[in-house]
């Protein structure tokens, strides 16, 4: 059986995520049993095994989710979701910007652009629970998570706040694991979802 991972292709770095999932699948020799595709229609969502929401501009992605009818299919989706940067903003229970209509699939509050102008874009080695060595993370106008609920597992933090979390099969990261050649977090997500 072929498992299908859909990368929400409304805005943001879609092709980078597709490449990262394909290279994660290759690590396991699973490229034939894992199909990775760009998702452009809400009707595709229920046929997927996992969904990725890429980085971009959360206000724009949120507007497009509502406009094109993705909101309910995403909220009702039963598979795991992998959300990075703007995606992490969208997954939250609440967001500090009224222009974002959060999906509320993970129990934390998202704070947009949490690193201020001095640190708009930067790279840092972040310790992630369960990884044997730090993850070299690329942050671009990144959010942080605050006030995690009981079901949340915090995987990594910076002085500014939480930057990596899991809840069930969902994973949210405030940085961009698809930039760079380290597939460990994509692999971890695929394993959590039982897809490799
Ligand atoms: N600052 C953006 C937002 O809050 C996220 C930036 C990104 O995804 N790289 O939507």
py3Dmol code that shows the C-alpha trace and the ligand (Angstrom):
import py3Dmol

protein = """\
ATOM      1  CA  UNK A   1       0.000   0.000   0.000  1.00  0.00           C
ATOM      2  CA  UNK A   2       1.265   3.475  -0.861  1.00  0.00           C
ATOM      3  CA  UNK A   3       1.056   6.106   1.889  1.00  0.00           C
ATOM      4  CA  UNK A   4       0.348   9.648   0.752  1.00  0.00           C
ATOM      5  CA  UNK A   5       1.765  12.807   2.279  1.00  0.00           C
ATOM      6  CA  UNK A   6       0.277  16.079   1.084  1.00  0.00           C
ATOM      7  CA  UNK A   7       2.035  19.420   1.395  1.00  0.00           C
ATOM      8  CA  UNK A   8      -0.516  22.224   1.540  1.00  0.00           C
ATOM      9  CA  UNK A   9       0.308  24.306  -1.525  1.00  0.00           C
ATOM     10  CA  UNK A  10      -1.449  27.603  -0.895  1.00  0.00           C
ATOM     11  CA  UNK A  11       1.692  29.651  -0.258  1.00  0.00           C
ATOM     12  CA  UNK A  12       5.196  29.125   1.117  1.00  0.00           C
ATOM     13  CA  UNK A  13       8.086  26.721   0.623  1.00  0.00           C
ATOM     14  CA  UNK A  14       6.162  23.758  -0.741  1.00  0.00           C
ATOM     15  CA  UNK A  15       8.768  22.158  -3.012  1.00  0.00           C
ATOM     16  CA  UNK A  16      11.398  22.177  -0.251  1.00  0.00           C
ATOM     17  CA  UNK A  17       9.080  20.106   1.969  1.00  0.00           C
ATOM     18  CA  UNK A  18       8.286  17.709  -0.853  1.00  0.00           C
ATOM     19  CA  UNK A  19      12.021  17.190  -1.454  1.00  0.00           C
ATOM     20  CA  UNK A  20      12.699  16.761   2.277  1.00  0.00           C
ATOM     21  CA  UNK A  21      10.001  14.094   2.681  1.00  0.00           C
ATOM     22  CA  UNK A  22      11.235  12.282  -0.424  1.00  0.00           C
ATOM     23  CA  UNK A  23      14.780  12.250   0.885  1.00  0.00           C
ATOM     24  CA  UNK A  24      13.533  11.087   4.308  1.00  0.00           C
ATOM     25  CA  UNK A  25      11.715   8.221   2.554  1.00  0.00           C
ATOM     26  CA  UNK A  26      14.876   7.317   0.611  1.00  0.00           C
ATOM     27  CA  UNK A  27      16.737   6.893   3.898  1.00  0.00           C
ATOM     28  CA  UNK A  28      14.442   3.950   4.572  1.00  0.00           C
ATOM     29  CA  UNK A  29      14.332   2.687   1.003  1.00  0.00           C
ATOM     30  CA  UNK A  30      10.615   3.596   1.230  1.00  0.00           C
ATOM     31  CA  UNK A  31      10.423   5.931  -1.760  1.00  0.00           C
ATOM     32  CA  UNK A  32       8.223   3.453  -3.654  1.00  0.00           C
ATOM     33  CA  UNK A  33       5.719   3.136  -0.808  1.00  0.00           C
ATOM     34  CA  UNK A  34       5.496   6.851   0.012  1.00  0.00           C
ATOM     35  CA  UNK A  35       3.960   9.347  -2.374  1.00  0.00           C
ATOM     36  CA  UNK A  36       4.592  13.024  -1.604  1.00  0.00           C
ATOM     37  CA  UNK A  37       2.420  15.551  -3.399  1.00  0.00           C
ATOM     38  CA  UNK A  38       1.375  19.195  -3.411  1.00  0.00           C
ATOM     39  CA  UNK A  39      -2.228  19.616  -2.237  1.00  0.00           C
ATOM     40  CA  UNK A  40      -4.266  22.235  -4.052  1.00  0.00           C
ATOM     41  CA  UNK A  41      -7.860  21.076  -3.466  1.00  0.00           C
ATOM     42  CA  UNK A  42      -9.679  20.517  -0.152  1.00  0.00           C
ATOM     43  CA  UNK A  43     -11.233  17.293  -1.498  1.00  0.00           C
ATOM     44  CA  UNK A  44      -7.754  15.721  -1.570  1.00  0.00           C
ATOM     45  CA  UNK A  45      -7.251  16.047   2.204  1.00  0.00           C
ATOM     46  CA  UNK A  46      -9.330  13.029   3.398  1.00  0.00           C
ATOM     47  CA  UNK A  47      -7.360  10.740   1.042  1.00  0.00           C
ATOM     48  CA  UNK A  48      -4.004  11.578   2.651  1.00  0.00           C
ATOM     49  CA  UNK A  49      -2.152   9.822   5.459  1.00  0.00           C
ATOM     50  CA  UNK A  50      -0.319  12.965   6.608  1.00  0.00           C
ATOM     51  CA  UNK A  51      -0.382  16.681   5.841  1.00  0.00           C
ATOM     52  CA  UNK A  52       2.426  19.252   6.015  1.00  0.00           C
ATOM     53  CA  UNK A  53       1.753  22.961   6.410  1.00  0.00           C
ATOM     54  CA  UNK A  54       4.841  24.841   5.250  1.00  0.00           C
ATOM     55  CA  UNK A  55       6.269  28.180   6.280  1.00  0.00           C
ATOM     56  CA  UNK A  56       5.205  31.356   4.527  1.00  0.00           C
ATOM     57  CA  UNK A  57       2.962  34.099   5.845  1.00  0.00           C
ATOM     58  CA  UNK A  58       0.424  32.770   8.318  1.00  0.00           C
ATOM     59  CA  UNK A  59      -2.015  35.640   7.731  1.00  0.00           C
ATOM     60  CA  UNK A  60      -2.024  34.883   3.988  1.00  0.00           C
ATOM     61  CA  UNK A  61      -2.188  31.101   4.381  1.00  0.00           C
ATOM     62  CA  UNK A  62      -5.046  31.499   6.882  1.00  0.00           C
ATOM     63  CA  UNK A  63      -6.990  33.719   4.484  1.00  0.00           C
ATOM     64  CA  UNK A  64      -6.503  31.212   1.662  1.00  0.00           C
ATOM     65  CA  UNK A  65      -7.486  28.265   3.890  1.00  0.00           C
ATOM     66  CA  UNK A  66     -10.789  29.997   4.606  1.00  0.00           C
ATOM     67  CA  UNK A  67     -11.310  31.277   1.076  1.00  0.00           C
ATOM     68  CA  UNK A  68     -10.766  27.940  -0.672  1.00  0.00           C
ATOM     69  CA  UNK A  69     -12.620  25.763   1.842  1.00  0.00           C
ATOM     70  CA  UNK A  70      -9.671  24.021   3.506  1.00  0.00           C
ATOM     71  CA  UNK A  71     -10.623  24.876   7.080  1.00  0.00           C
ATOM     72  CA  UNK A  72     -13.053  22.032   7.860  1.00  0.00           C
ATOM     73  CA  UNK A  73     -11.165  19.303   5.958  1.00  0.00           C
ATOM     74  CA  UNK A  74      -7.997  20.216   7.869  1.00  0.00           C
ATOM     75  CA  UNK A  75      -9.700  20.350  11.269  1.00  0.00           C
ATOM     76  CA  UNK A  76     -11.426  17.020  10.588  1.00  0.00           C
ATOM     77  CA  UNK A  77      -8.305  15.339   9.171  1.00  0.00           C
ATOM     78  CA  UNK A  78      -7.418  12.219  11.150  1.00  0.00           C
ATOM     79  CA  UNK A  79      -3.767  11.764  10.161  1.00  0.00           C
ATOM     80  CA  UNK A  80      -0.672  13.451  11.513  1.00  0.00           C
ATOM     81  CA  UNK A  81       0.182  17.028  10.630  1.00  0.00           C
ATOM     82  CA  UNK A  82       3.684  18.454  10.273  1.00  0.00           C
ATOM     83  CA  UNK A  83       3.690  22.226  10.650  1.00  0.00           C
ATOM     84  CA  UNK A  84       6.640  24.557  10.264  1.00  0.00           C
ATOM     85  CA  UNK A  85       6.957  28.251  11.047  1.00  0.00           C
ATOM     86  CA  UNK A  86       3.756  29.841   9.639  1.00  0.00           C
ATOM     87  CA  UNK A  87       2.303  26.320   9.835  1.00  0.00           C
ATOM     88  CA  UNK A  88       3.067  26.260  13.557  1.00  0.00           C
ATOM     89  CA  UNK A  89       1.114  29.513  13.930  1.00  0.00           C
ATOM     90  CA  UNK A  90      -1.865  27.931  12.167  1.00  0.00           C
ATOM     91  CA  UNK A  91      -1.883  24.746  14.277  1.00  0.00           C
ATOM     92  CA  UNK A  92      -2.234  26.654  17.560  1.00  0.00           C
ATOM     93  CA  UNK A  93      -5.226  26.957  19.856  1.00  0.00           C
ATOM     94  CA  UNK A  94      -4.768  30.761  19.845  1.00  0.00           C
ATOM     95  CA  UNK A  95      -2.641  33.314  18.006  1.00  0.00           C
ATOM     96  CA  UNK A  96      -1.625  36.841  18.989  1.00  0.00           C
ATOM     97  CA  UNK A  97      -2.897  38.203  15.650  1.00  0.00           C
ATOM     98  CA  UNK A  98      -6.629  38.413  14.891  1.00  0.00           C
ATOM     99  CA  UNK A  99      -5.976  38.035  11.153  1.00  0.00           C
ATOM    100  CA  UNK A 100      -5.067  34.385  11.728  1.00  0.00           C
ATOM    101  CA  UNK A 101      -7.944  31.914  12.164  1.00  0.00           C
ATOM    102  CA  UNK A 102      -6.113  29.096  13.955  1.00  0.00           C
ATOM    103  CA  UNK A 103      -6.937  25.453  13.310  1.00  0.00           C
ATOM    104  CA  UNK A 104      -6.722  24.701  17.044  1.00  0.00           C
ATOM    105  CA  UNK A 105      -5.296  21.235  16.454  1.00  0.00           C
ATOM    106  CA  UNK A 106      -2.521  21.628  19.016  1.00  0.00           C
ATOM    107  CA  UNK A 107      -2.821  23.032  22.513  1.00  0.00           C
ATOM    108  CA  UNK A 108      -0.519  26.086  22.708  1.00  0.00           C
ATOM    109  CA  UNK A 109      -0.618  29.821  22.082  1.00  0.00           C
ATOM    110  CA  UNK A 110       1.441  31.050  19.108  1.00  0.00           C
ATOM    111  CA  UNK A 111       3.288  34.330  19.203  1.00  0.00           C
ATOM    112  CA  UNK A 112       4.187  35.540  15.700  1.00  0.00           C
ATOM    113  CA  UNK A 113       7.551  37.106  14.815  1.00  0.00           C
ATOM    114  CA  UNK A 114       8.717  36.423  18.351  1.00  0.00           C
ATOM    115  CA  UNK A 115      12.425  37.110  17.844  1.00  0.00           C
ATOM    116  CA  UNK A 116      12.084  40.791  16.958  1.00  0.00           C
ATOM    117  CA  UNK A 117      13.866  42.767  14.265  1.00  0.00           C
ATOM    118  CA  UNK A 118      17.375  42.127  15.559  1.00  0.00           C
ATOM    119  CA  UNK A 119      16.988  38.418  15.005  1.00  0.00           C
ATOM    120  CA  UNK A 120      14.623  38.292  12.045  1.00  0.00           C
ATOM    121  CA  UNK A 121      16.584  35.495  10.405  1.00  0.00           C
ATOM    122  CA  UNK A 122      19.215  33.458  12.150  1.00  0.00           C
ATOM    123  CA  UNK A 123      20.513  29.958  12.569  1.00  0.00           C
ATOM    124  CA  UNK A 124      21.061  28.119  15.846  1.00  0.00           C
ATOM    125  CA  UNK A 125      21.812  24.627  17.081  1.00  0.00           C
ATOM    126  CA  UNK A 126      18.790  23.486  19.054  1.00  0.00           C
ATOM    127  CA  UNK A 127      18.679  20.495  21.369  1.00  0.00           C
ATOM    128  CA  UNK A 128      15.641  18.386  20.486  1.00  0.00           C
ATOM    129  CA  UNK A 129      14.323  15.718  22.858  1.00  0.00           C
ATOM    130  CA  UNK A 130      15.014  12.292  21.399  1.00  0.00           C
ATOM    131  CA  UNK A 131      17.695  13.418  18.900  1.00  0.00           C
ATOM    132  CA  UNK A 132      21.246  12.344  19.705  1.00  0.00           C
ATOM    133  CA  UNK A 133      22.813  15.651  18.606  1.00  0.00           C
ATOM    134  CA  UNK A 134      21.493  19.209  18.201  1.00  0.00           C
ATOM    135  CA  UNK A 135      19.509  20.190  15.124  1.00  0.00           C
ATOM    136  CA  UNK A 136      20.922  23.055  13.064  1.00  0.00           C
ATOM    137  CA  UNK A 137      17.798  25.182  12.736  1.00  0.00           C
ATOM    138  CA  UNK A 138      17.062  28.029  10.304  1.00  0.00           C
ATOM    139  CA  UNK A 139      14.699  30.633  11.767  1.00  0.00           C
ATOM    140  CA  UNK A 140      12.981  33.167   9.480  1.00  0.00           C
ATOM    141  CA  UNK A 141      10.678  35.681  11.213  1.00  0.00           C
ATOM    142  CA  UNK A 142       9.819  32.776  13.432  1.00  0.00           C
ATOM    143  CA  UNK A 143       7.053  32.327  15.996  1.00  0.00           C
ATOM    144  CA  UNK A 144       7.323  30.707  19.412  1.00  0.00           C
ATOM    145  CA  UNK A 145       4.790  28.667  21.344  1.00  0.00           C
ATOM    146  CA  UNK A 146       3.652  29.588  24.847  1.00  0.00           C
ATOM    147  CA  UNK A 147       1.317  28.147  27.487  1.00  0.00           C
ATOM    148  CA  UNK A 148       1.372  24.535  26.272  1.00  0.00           C
ATOM    149  CA  UNK A 149      -1.507  22.358  27.452  1.00  0.00           C
ATOM    150  CA  UNK A 150      -1.222  18.952  29.111  1.00  0.00           C
ATOM    151  CA  UNK A 151      -1.204  16.919  25.916  1.00  0.00           C
ATOM    152  CA  UNK A 152       1.815  18.753  24.528  1.00  0.00           C
ATOM    153  CA  UNK A 153       5.322  17.339  24.564  1.00  0.00           C
ATOM    154  CA  UNK A 154       7.873  20.159  24.389  1.00  0.00           C
ATOM    155  CA  UNK A 155      10.793  19.024  22.225  1.00  0.00           C
ATOM    156  CA  UNK A 156      12.944  22.137  22.140  1.00  0.00           C
ATOM    157  CA  UNK A 157      13.158  25.713  23.384  1.00  0.00           C
ATOM    158  CA  UNK A 158      15.099  28.961  22.985  1.00  0.00           C
ATOM    159  CA  UNK A 159      15.307  31.755  25.585  1.00  0.00           C
ATOM    160  CA  UNK A 160      12.418  33.423  23.695  1.00  0.00           C
ATOM    161  CA  UNK A 161      10.099  30.418  24.034  1.00  0.00           C
ATOM    162  CA  UNK A 162       9.229  26.950  22.769  1.00  0.00           C
ATOM    163  CA  UNK A 163      10.327  26.172  19.204  1.00  0.00           C
ATOM    164  CA  UNK A 164       9.466  22.470  18.778  1.00  0.00           C
ATOM    165  CA  UNK A 165       6.478  20.495  20.050  1.00  0.00           C
ATOM    166  CA  UNK A 166       4.530  17.306  19.530  1.00  0.00           C
ATOM    167  CA  UNK A 167       0.973  16.374  20.345  1.00  0.00           C
ATOM    168  CA  UNK A 168      -0.001  12.856  19.382  1.00  0.00           C
ATOM    169  CA  UNK A 169       1.078  12.436  15.763  1.00  0.00           C
ATOM    170  CA  UNK A 170       1.267  16.196  15.123  1.00  0.00           C
ATOM    171  CA  UNK A 171       4.572  18.049  15.151  1.00  0.00           C
ATOM    172  CA  UNK A 172       5.034  21.832  15.097  1.00  0.00           C
ATOM    173  CA  UNK A 173       8.386  23.574  14.595  1.00  0.00           C
ATOM    174  CA  UNK A 174       9.043  27.299  14.538  1.00  0.00           C
ATOM    175  CA  UNK A 175      12.093  26.867  12.298  1.00  0.00           C
ATOM    176  CA  UNK A 176      12.558  25.390   8.807  1.00  0.00           C
ATOM    177  CA  UNK A 177      13.767  21.760   8.908  1.00  0.00           C
ATOM    178  CA  UNK A 178      13.208  21.529   5.138  1.00  0.00           C
ATOM    179  CA  UNK A 179      16.107  23.963   4.558  1.00  0.00           C
ATOM    180  CA  UNK A 180      19.399  22.172   4.977  1.00  0.00           C
ATOM    181  CA  UNK A 181      20.121  18.522   4.572  1.00  0.00           C
ATOM    182  CA  UNK A 182      19.038  17.078   7.885  1.00  0.00           C
ATOM    183  CA  UNK A 183      15.973  14.848   7.474  1.00  0.00           C
ATOM    184  CA  UNK A 184      15.839  13.718  11.125  1.00  0.00           C
ATOM    185  CA  UNK A 185      12.666  15.612  12.027  1.00  0.00           C
ATOM    186  CA  UNK A 186      10.850  14.611   8.846  1.00  0.00           C
ATOM    187  CA  UNK A 187      11.887  11.024   9.602  1.00  0.00           C
ATOM    188  CA  UNK A 188      10.714  11.278  13.188  1.00  0.00           C
ATOM    189  CA  UNK A 189       7.331  12.565  12.012  1.00  0.00           C
ATOM    190  CA  UNK A 190       6.981   9.752   9.464  1.00  0.00           C
ATOM    191  CA  UNK A 191       7.841   7.223  12.167  1.00  0.00           C
ATOM    192  CA  UNK A 192       5.342   8.750  14.611  1.00  0.00           C
ATOM    193  CA  UNK A 193       2.696   8.391  11.924  1.00  0.00           C
ATOM    194  CA  UNK A 194       3.724   4.780  11.252  1.00  0.00           C
ATOM    195  CA  UNK A 195       4.524   5.612   7.611  1.00  0.00           C
ATOM    196  CA  UNK A 196       8.123   4.292   7.524  1.00  0.00           C
TER     197      UNK A 196
END
"""
ligand_1 = """\
10
LIG
N 6.390 35.414 10.304
C 5.615 34.495 9.541
C 4.220 34.375 10.098
O 3.974 34.552 11.241
C 6.229 33.100 9.498
C 7.502 33.137 8.736
C 7.865 31.827 8.111
O 7.040 30.945 7.941
N 9.094 31.738 7.718
O 3.349 34.050 9.345
"""
view = py3Dmol.view(width=600, height=400)
view.addModel(protein, "pdb")
view.setStyle({"model": 0}, {"cartoon": {"style": "trace"}})
view.addModel(ligand_1, "xyz")
view.setStyle({"model": 1}, {"stick": {}})
view.zoomTo()
view.show()
